[in-house]
Every structure is written in structure tokens, then in C-alpha cells.
């Protein structure tokens, strides 16, 4: 399975290059974020013509997530258990959830396309919402893997966190001043890993960013952030055979400000036809 994640920053504006990328790179499963449309507005036809099934979750022109897959998509969920909602100025148990998570089982792997809240600023209510959202995601991960330790689980998407200083090349993103690099956000990312997940790309692609702001020549200057990740349970991590960050997708006409992150998974398990001689001790 070739699994990819991409914050497309409006699928209707970028459907052609998104589908062309998926076909050219032989992507089996593509998790998308910031589709910025309702499900009935999603451009399904180009994906279906290319051989993909699609599930989408969006509520308006903001946020929104989707999954395209060459294999059947099963057990679709539009929020993980405990996922908090947000509406500025509103508190309580009935705060509406945003379209930030869609999960499905594909080829035996539980895949979540996630668009973690931005946080906006260190004093904005959205920042506390971001931390609460990540805490709930961590608890979901921990409980899921406690119930099924060998569950093939992949949390992929735009996490809006640069976990280490090496992931931050943007001079305007400063600890103590802006979001994405604050100690609580970085601790929340580490808590996800401690819940049983691994960044399956970093061991194979130790450097490189996945996002560059459109302003101030950030991309030509390579002043980016690494905030898009594929986090896998040990079953997924053990199956990884390759990984790539497709930096060139930030070039060309109307690019997203993010680029795709791709991993190759060998989920076949032990070869039942292995004809090597058996050795008994």
C-alpha cells in the first residue's frame, strides 16, 4: 500500500493536480485535509474516473477532510471518540464539532485523515481547543491500542506542530511568541507518540519541510515547517519500506502551501510460500 497525506488547501481549486499526483505516484490511499467544501460539493468524478473511491467530511468553506482509496473504504467514522468541538464564545457539552477527522478501514489498516486545529495564537481560545483536541486524540489512540495492541493504525495529516527545532525553518515562528512550537504543543505531540505511535517518515527522511507560507518568499528561501506527518502503530511502522516528502508539489501553478508525504507499506506479512530449508535447533 502506498499511503499519502496532503493538505490540499481547497480540493475544488486543486483537484486536477491532486488526481494527477495520485495517479503519477501510484498512490493507493490519499488522505486529504482542508478540502474546504461540503461532501456534496466535492469533485468526485475526477477521482472516480482515475479508479478511486472517496469519502469526504466537510461542513462549510473551512476545514474539511477526505480519503481517496483504490481499495474499498469500510467502517467510516466522522470523528474519533471524545473529539471536542469549538465555537468561539460558546462553551459546554453541546459545542459543535468541526470537520477535522475522518477515519476508515482500508486493506485492514485503520486510517485517520486529521486536520489538527491551528491554535491561532497563544492567548486565543483556539489554542486551548487545540490542546484539548490533541489530548482526546491521544486518549483514543491509547485506548485503541490497549484493546488491540497489533492494530494497524495510521494517524496522518496536518498536525500544525513542529515537534523539534529541526522541524522549524520559518524565522517568524518563535517559541514563546507563536503557536506550532510552544512547549505544550510539542509535549502533546510526544504524548501521541508515547500512546503507541511512531513518526514513520523521519527515520527514512530525516530532513525537509512540508509547509511553506505563501508570504515573504518563504518557499524560495526554504523557510518552512515540518507539520504534516504519518504516525503509525508498531504494526504499521514495521511494514514501512520507503518514505518521501514531495517538495516539488509546492512548485507550479496554484500550488497548495503544503506538500504530500508518502510511505510505502508491505502489509503482506510472512511469506507463506517461503521454500527455504527449515532449520531446527
Secondary structure, 3 states (H helix, E strand, C coil): CEEEEEECCCHHHHHHHHHHHHHHCCCCEEEEECCCCCHHHCCHHHHHHCCCEEEEECCCCCCCEEEEECCCCEEEECCCCCCCCCCCCCCCCCCCCCCCEEEEEECCEEEEEEECCCCCCCCCHHHHHHHHHHHHHHHHHHHHHHHCCCCCEEEEEECCCCCCHHHECCCCCCCCCCCCCCHHHHHHHHHHHHCCCEECCCCCCCCCCCECCCCCCCCCCCCCECCEEEEECHHHHCCEEEEEECHHHHCCCCCCCECCEEEEECCCCCCCCCCCCCCCC
